Amino acid sequence: MNHQSLKKIEYMDEVKALVNGLANKHGRTRESLLPILQGVVDKMRYLSSEAMTEVARELDLSAAQVFGTATFYSFLDTQPRGKYVIRICKTISCDMHGKRDVLQTIEEILKIRIGETTSNRKFTLLETNCLGWCHKAPAMLINDEPYTELNADKVRDIINEYIRK
């Protein structure tokens, strides 16, 4: 057995153990699907096709049901992301308060566009629906940390702080 095959087996064992543990915690009903998917993302940073298949098997759901749920919610990533996921609000409130300048500053600093990840896999830049901070627009999240009332200078300081981490 080659090194690649061993890594795949180890990965599948990790996925099975994680999904089983989450099912033990949240239950094995249709209502358990979302918390289990969130748990997988928390631990593995995204939902691989193997993880979604394992969730479907564990909950006795179709793979289509699991995939449909996973792709419906923008915070359930179904592809690998960077260590720091930057989510820029794309609502009209943020747009009216200077989101374009904020977005352009991030793109210039990180040399990526919306939907891309830096080559060192440290940052992913995404647009998302309302973050709930319209009263302090423009807003963004970096992982779970909200940042509000942004402008080019403020976002430059924030991104540079994450670069140094």
N, C-alpha and C positions, 0 to 999 in steps of 0.2 A: 504494500500500500504506500503510495507516495505522500509527500508532505501536504499537497493540496487536498487530497482525499481525507487525511486526518483532520485538517483544519475544518473541513466541511462537516465532518461527523461531530467534532467538538462544538461547532456553532449550532448544529441541530439539537444536540443534547442541552445546550444552554437555553435555546428557544423553548424546547419542551418543558424544561424545569421551570422557566420563568412563567410560561402560560399556565402550567399546572398550578403553580403557587398563586397566581392571580385568580384563577378559577376557584381555588380553595377559599380565597379571601372574599371574592365578590359573588360567587355562585356560578351556576352553569345554565342560566336562563338567558333568554334574548335580552332582558334588561341588564344583564351583566356585560354585554358586548362592549359598550362604550367605556366603562371603567377599566376593562381589561385592555382594550386598545390603548387607552391613555397610559396605563401602567407599562405596556411594552415600549411606547415612545419615551416615557420617562427613563427607562433603563437602557434601551438600545439606541435611542435618539431618532429612530424612524421605524416604520413598519415594513419589513421586508416581505416579499411574497411568501417566503417560508414561514414567517411568523403569522401572517394572515391565514395561511393554510392550516397551521397548527391551532389557531384560535377557532377556526371553523370546525375542525375535528373535535376539539375539546368541548365545544358548546353544541355540537351536532347541528350546525347551521351549514348552509351552502357557502362555498367560497365566494359566490357572487354577492350574497348578503353581507359578508364581512368586508369585501372590497368596496361595495357600494357605500357602506357606512364610513369606511376609512377615507374614501375619496370625497365624501360629502363635506366633511369638516376640515377647514383649512389648517387647523393646528395639529392634525394627525398626518404627519409627513410620511409619504410612501416612497421616498427616495432619500438617500443619505444627504445630510446637511452638514454645515460647518459646526464647529464647537459653539459659535455664537450666531444665532439666527436673528437677524434684524428684520422686523416686520414693520413696514411703513403703512400707516392708515391711508386708504385710498378714497375716503369719503369727500364730499364736497366741502365740508367744514375745514378739514385739513388743507385741502387744495386752495381754498380761499385765503388761508392764513400763511401761505408760503411753503407748502409741502414740496413744490417743485425745486426750490432752492436747496432745501434739506436733502432731497433725493439726489440732486446733482452733486452736492458736496460729498455725500457718501460714495457715490459712483466714482468720483474723481480720486478720492483717498484710497479706496479699495481696488480700483481698476476692474470693477465688475458691474453688471447691469442687473435689473430685476430678474429673479429666477436663477441667478448664477451663484457659484461658490468659488471662493478664492482658491488658487492652486495649492496652497498649504492647508486647505480644509478648515481654516480658522473662522471664516465668515461666510454666511449665506444671506443674500438680500432678497426679500420677498415683499410683495404688496398684499395687504389683507383688508377685509371689510372692517367696519367700525370697531375700534378698540375701546370705545366708551369714554373717551377723553375729549369729546367735541368742545367742551367749555374751556379747554386748555390746548387747543390745536395750534400747530400741527403736533401729532403724537407718533411715537414709535415704541416698539417693544424690542428689547434685546434679551432673548430667552424669555424669562418671566418678569423682567424689570421694565416698568414703564418710564418713558421720558416724554415730557410735555413742554409746551411753549417753546418749541425748537426754532432755531434760526441757524444759518450756516456756521457761525462762530461756535455756538453752543454744541452743535452736532459734531463739529471738528474736534472739540475737546473731549467729547464722550467717546468717539471712535478711537482717537489716539490713546485714551486711557485703556481701552480694550486691547489695542495693539500691543501695549506694554505688558499685558497680563501673560 
